[in-house]
Amino acid sequence: MDSFPRHSPQKTVRTVVLLNLHQIALAELKKLGLKNGEILDKLEAVATGQQICQVMGKLESIEIGIRSDLAQVQNLLERFVDTSAPRLPLPYECETIIQDRTQDFTGRRFVFEAIIDFLQKKPKGYFVLEADPGVGKTSIMAKLVLLMQRRCVVHFNSQSQGTVKAKQFLENACTQLIQAFKLDYPKLPENATTDGNFLSRLLGEVSAKLGGKKLVFVVDALDEVDLSDHGRSNVLYLPDALPDNVYFIVSKRPESLPLPNHQVFDLMQYTAESLADVKLYIEKRTSNSASIQSWINRQNLQREQFVAAVAEKSQNNFMYLRYVLNDIDSGKYSDVNLQDLPRELEGYYDKHWARMEMAVRDKELRRRKLKVIYLLTKTRKPISCDLLADFAEEDALDVQEVLDDWEQFLRRNNYTPPHYSIYHASFQRFLHRIDVVQKAGVSLRDIETAISDNLWEALYGDE
C-alpha cells in the first residue's frame, strides 16, 4: 500500500480561496437579478467610489477565472475517457445521491488534482480516498462523476439505502459495462454476482475496446459494505489484477479492509486545504441566507468572527456544517449564541439529543418515539411512514411527527408516499453508542428479535 506525497498547500489554498470568494460574489449579484447599472446603484449605497471600482473591476476577470479554473479540472479528467461515447446508464439511486451531495459543493480541487496525477502516472490501479465520517468523501466522489461527464462506472454503497452487498455492486457494475460497451450478453450469467470472476472477464473485454482511453470506476463507502459473505476475498470481490488503463477510485473510513494493492490519499492530512474549503463553504452559505446573516447581526458579530468560529468548531467536518448552518437558517438555533454552538459532529448529535429530551419530558412517550428512529436505523431499504407505523405498532400520525422532528437526519425520497432512511452513517453509529442506547430506554435486542420475524425479512433481513 502506497501513500501520496504531501504537497505544499499554499498555492492551492490561495487559488481556491480567490475563486470561491469570487463565485460567492457573483452568485449574490445574480440572485438579485441586477444589471451593471443597477449593481452600481446598489454598491453606491454601501461603498466608496474606490471600493466600487475595485469590485466592478474584479467581477469580469474573476468570472472568467472561475470558468477557466473549473474547465481546467474537467478538461483534464475528460482527456482520460471517450466523451463521444454515450454516458453510462447510472441507477436512479446513484443519480439521487449525486444530485443531493453536489449541492453547494465547494473547493476540493487539491483532491481532484491528486486523482488526475494518479491517472496520468499510473498504468492502472486503485486510488483510495480515506477520511473520517462527515468530511465529504461521498460529495467528492459524486462531484468526480459529474466532472467526468458520467463517463465512469459508478456505485455508492449505503447502509441506510440497503446497498451493502457485493452482489449489488457486481450486478450494477457489470450491467453498466455491458450496456456502455455493447458487450454480447443479453442478460447476466447466473454466477455473475457470486464472485469477481465475471467482472474480471468483462474488464478484459472492455480493455481491448478502450483505444488508449481509460476505464474509471468510482465506488464510494467501502467501509459500509457487508463483508459477511466475502470469506477471504477482497471487499466487493475487487480484482487483485487489473488490465492496463483500468482504475478504481474508491473511498472509505480509515479502517482496515481487505483490498488489492492500492495507493492511499489521506484527506485528514490536508488540514490547511480543508480549512480553506470549509471557510469558503460557510461564506457561501452565509451569503445566500438572510436568516444566517440576521443571526450573526443579532449577536453583534462580524462575519469573519462567525466564519472562523464555526470553522474551528466543525474541525473541517462538512456534515457538521450542513446540520448547524441548516439549524441556524431555519431558526432552530435562535436561542443559541456563537459560544454555545456544539463542537464537532458528535457534539452536534449530543446537543440535538438533549434538546429532544427537553421537548419530551415523559420518559415513556420519549421511549416510544425513539423506538421509531431505532427501527429506521435497522432497515435495509427506505420505508414509508405507514409501514414503519405498522411495524412499530404506533399511530401513523405519531410516527410522522417523529420523522418530522428528526428530519435533518433523514433522507426522504420522491416516492408517493415518501420513503425514509437515515441520511448519514455517522448518525446511525451515534444512536448505537452504549450510553445513548441507555438514555433512550430502548432494547436493541428486542428490536432485533422482532425484526427476525419472517414478515419483515424483506425490509430488515438479507436480500
Secondary structure as UniProt FT lines:
FT   STRAND          2..3
FT   HELIX           10..32
FT   HELIX           36..44
FT   TURN            45..46
FT   HELIX           49..78
FT   TURN            79..80
FT   TURN            83..84
FT   HELIX           92..101
FT   TURN            102..104
FT   HELIX           109..121
FT   STRAND          125..130
FT   TURN            133..134
FT   HELIX           137..147
FT   TURN            148..150
FT   STRAND          153..156
FT   TURN            159..162
FT   HELIX           166..180
FT   TURN            181..182
FT   TURN            190..194
FT   HELIX           197..207
FT   TURN            208..209
FT   TURN            211..212
FT   STRAND          215..220
FT   HELIX           222..224
FT   TURN            228..229
FT   TURN            231..232
FT   HELIX           235..237
FT   TURN            244..245
FT   STRAND          246..252
FT   STRAND          263..266
FT   HELIX           267..269
FT   HELIX           271..287
FT   HELIX           290..298
FT   TURN            299..300
FT   HELIX           303..314
FT   TURN            315..316
FT   HELIX           318..330
FT   TURN            331..335
FT   TURN            338..340
FT   HELIX           344..359
FT   HELIX           363..378
FT   STRAND          383..384
FT   HELIX           385..392
FT   HELIX           396..405
FT   HELIX           407..409
FT   STRAND          410..412
FT   STRAND          419..422
FT   HELIX           425..431
FT   HELIX           434..440
FT   HELIX           444..451
FT   HELIX           454..456
FT   HELIX           457..460
//
